[in-house]
């Protein structure tokens, strides 16, 4: 796998790390909401805001570790540039979708339980 692809993996890990830190530690307080996980359901109450941001931040930190480890596994498996780039693209898209939609789904499920 080329150094360029390895650098891109590290940049993606850095982006997820920065996002995770902001969403976990430096998010705006409710109801300011300038920085954080902005989905309609998360902005309804302080409890929802804290829950969604906490989960999103933890997922971002998990994906930071994943994107730091994946290249090592690919290199040790002898994967070439095509496989490395494909895993990067698919993994990056999947990680972005999970960090947005999983907290949203979990928040909706939590709100439904709270209503009962």
C-alpha positions as semicolon CSV with decimal commas, in nm:
position;residue;x (nm);y (nm);z (nm)
1;X;0,000;0,000;0,000
2;X;0,137;0,341;-0,093
3;X;0,239;0,610;0,151
4;X;-0,026;0,842;0,006
5;X;-0,308;0,607;0,104
6;X;-0,152;0,562;0,447
7;X;-0,140;0,940;0,493
8;X;-0,506;0,967;0,393
9;X;-0,597;0,705;0,656
10;X;-0,416;0,913;0,918
11;X;-0,586;1,233;0,804
12;X;-0,924;1,061;0,828
13;X;-0,835;0,938;1,178
14;X;-0,735;1,293;1,273
15;X;-1,068;1,430;1,144
16;X;-1,262;1,173;1,347
17;X;-1,047;1,244;1,654
18;X;-1,103;1,619;1,630
19;X;-1,475;1,571;1,575
20;X;-1,497;1,331;1,868
21;X;-1,317;1,570;2,100
22;X;-1,536;1,863;1,997
23;X;-1,858;1,666;2,029
24;X;-1,758;1,506;2,361
25;X;-1,574;1,786;2,538
26;X;-1,611;2,117;2,359
27;X;-1,971;2,109;2,237
28;X;-2,183;2,411;2,303
29;X;-2,419;2,404;2,596
30;X;-2,789;2,363;2,533
31;X;-2,965;2,579;2,401
32;X;-2,669;2,756;2,233
33;X;-2,587;2,455;2,011
34;X;-2,320;2,622;1,794
35;X;-2,095;2,316;1,803
36;X;-2,214;1,959;1,834
37;X;-2,419;1,683;1,673
38;X;-2,690;1,874;1,490
39;X;-2,993;1,662;1,418
40;X;-3,349;1,774;1,479
41;X;-3,419;1,525;1,757
42;X;-3,097;1,608;1,943
43;X;-3,184;1,977;1,956
44;X;-3,524;1,924;2,123
45;X;-3,403;1,917;2,484
46;X;-3,090;1,938;2,695
47;X;-3,110;1,565;2,775
48;X;-3,138;1,476;2,405
49;X;-2,851;1,711;2,318
50;X;-2,623;1,553;2,580
51;X;-2,719;1,196;2,488
52;X;-2,672;1,237;2,111
53;X;-2,345;1,426;2,145
54;X;-2,204;1,178;2,394
55;X;-2,281;0,882;2,170
56;X;-2,158;1,055;1,854
57;X;-1,833;1,156;2,024
58;X;-1,766;0,804;2,147
59;X;-1,829;0,663;1,800
60;X;-1,587;0,917;1,650
61;X;-1,316;0,812;1,894
62;X;-1,379;0,444;1,812
63;X;-1,348;0,518;1,440
64;X;-1,027;0,711;1,507
65;X;-0,874;0,393;1,646
66;X;-1,019;0,187;1,361
67;X;-0,866;0,413;1,095
68;X;-0,531;0,398;1,269
69;X;-0,539;0,016;1,285
70;X;-0,686;-0,075;0,944
71;X;-0,376;0,020;0,741
72;X;-0,155;-0,194;0,963
73;X;-0,378;-0,497;0,902
74;X;-0,391;-0,428;0,529
75;X;-0,013;-0,391;0,506
76;X;0,046;-0,710;0,705
77;X;-0,201;-0,891;0,476
78;X;-0,011;-0,768;0,171
79;X;-0,304;-0,566;0,035
80;X;-0,229;-0,344;-0,261
81;X;-0,328;0,012;-0,341
82;X;-0,663;-0,086;-0,490
83;X;-0,775;-0,274;-0,180
84;X;-0,639;-0,003;0,049
85;X;-0,823;0,270;-0,139
86;X;-1,147;0,069;-0,157
87;X;-1,143;-0,002;0,216
88;X;-1,067;0,366;0,280
89;X;-1,358;0,491;0,070
90;X;-1,612;0,235;0,188
91;X;-1,494;0,253;0,549
92;X;-1,495;0,632;0,554
93;X;-1,848;0,650;0,412
94;X;-1,971;0,384;0,651
95;X;-1,809;0,553;0,952
96;X;-1,959;0,890;0,860
97;X;-2,305;0,737;0,821
98;X;-2,279;0,547;1,149
99;X;-2,169;0,854;1,347
100;X;-2,468;1,050;1,218
101;X;-2,746;0,792;1,200
102;X;-2,673;0,556;1,492
103;X;-2,701;0,831;1,759
104;X;-3,018;0,950;1,587
105;X;-3,172;0,603;1,592
106;X;-3,067;0,539;1,950
107;X;-3,208;0,877;2,056
108;X;-3,540;0,800;1,887
109;X;-3,554;0,461;2,059
110;X;-3,472;0,623;2,394
111;X;-3,741;0,889;2,346
112;X;-4,000;0,621;2,262
113;X;-3,914;0,430;2,580
114;X;-3,935;0,749;2,785
115;X;-4,284;0,822;2,647
116;X;-4,416;0,483;2,766
